[in-house]
Amino acid sequence: MYRYGVPPAEAAMMALGRIREVYGIRELALNESDRTVRVEYDATRLTEPTVHGLLRRSGLDIVERVSLIPPQPQPESAPQPAAS
């Protein structure tokens, strides 16, 4: 998933539509309210830098990569036994 800055213009939207035709791209979903684009791809055919490059070349203003895995809480440490 990537966050974009400027909403895509018509030409960028058309280019994004053509990305779906790239062998290995399974799904592409834009969320206009969050300004994100989620790309599902076959990792045996494409790499993340390749997908990122496809999005940039389409004219989409990519700002950052967003992790789909939420931050994990740190485990609480066990209380130390009292010294005797």
LINKAPE-V624399 format. One record per residue. N is the residue number from 0. SS is DSSP state (hx for helix, st for strand, lp for the rest). OMEGA is omega in degrees with one decimal (999 if undefined). NEAR is the number of other C-alpha atoms within 12 Angstrom. Layout:
# LINKAPE-V624399
((N	SS	OMEGA	NEAR) (N	SS	OMEGA	NEAR))
This chain:
# LINKAPE-V624399
((0	lp	179.8	28) (1	st	173.8	32) (2	st	178.3	30) (3	st	-178.0	27) (4	lp	-177.9	21) (5	lp	177.0	16) (6	lp	-176.5	23) (7	lp	175.7	27) (8	lp	-177.9	15) (9	hx	-179.8	13) (10	hx	178.4	15) (11	hx	178.5	22) (12	hx	177.9	24) (13	hx	178.8	18) (14	hx	176.8	22) (15	hx	176.9	32) (16	hx	179.2	23) (17	hx	177.8	19) (18	hx	179.5	31) (19	lp	-179.6	24) (20	lp	-179.9	16) (21	lp	-179.4	23) (22	lp	-179.4	17) (23	lp	175.9	21) (24	st	-178.2	29) (25	st	-177.5	19) (26	st	176.7	22) (27	st	-177.1	27) (28	st	176.5	23) (29	st	173.2	24) (30	st	-174.0	17) (31	lp	-177.8	17) (32	lp	178.0	11) (33	lp	-175.6	17) (34	lp	177.7	24) (35	st	172.7	29) (36	st	179.9	35) (37	st	-178.5	29) (38	st	172.7	33) (39	st	-177.6	26) (40	st	178.1	26) (41	lp	-175.8	17) (42	lp	174.6	16) (43	lp	-179.1	10) (44	lp	-175.3	15) (45	lp	174.4	20) (46	lp	179.6	17) (47	hx	177.3	21) (48	hx	177.9	14) (49	hx	178.5	20) (50	hx	177.9	34) (51	hx	178.5	32) (52	hx	177.4	19) (53	hx	-179.9	28) (54	hx	179.4	39) (55	hx	-179.2	25) (56	hx	178.0	20) (57	lp	-179.2	24) (58	lp	178.9	25) (59	lp	-177.6	33) (60	lp	-178.1	26) (61	st	-179.4	28) (62	st	-178.8	19) (63	st	173.3	18) (64	st	-178.1	23) (65	lp	179.1	20) (66	lp	177.2	13) (67	lp	179.0	15) (68	lp	-179.1	8) (69	lp	178.2	7) (70	lp	-179.3	8) (71	lp	179.2	7) (72	lp	177.6	6) (73	lp	178.8	6) (74	lp	178.8	6) (75	lp	-179.8	7) (76	lp	179.8	6) (77	lp	178.9	6) (78	lp	180.0	6) (79	lp	177.7	7) (80	lp	-179.1	6) (81	lp	179.6	5) (82	lp	-179.7	4) (83	lp	999	3))
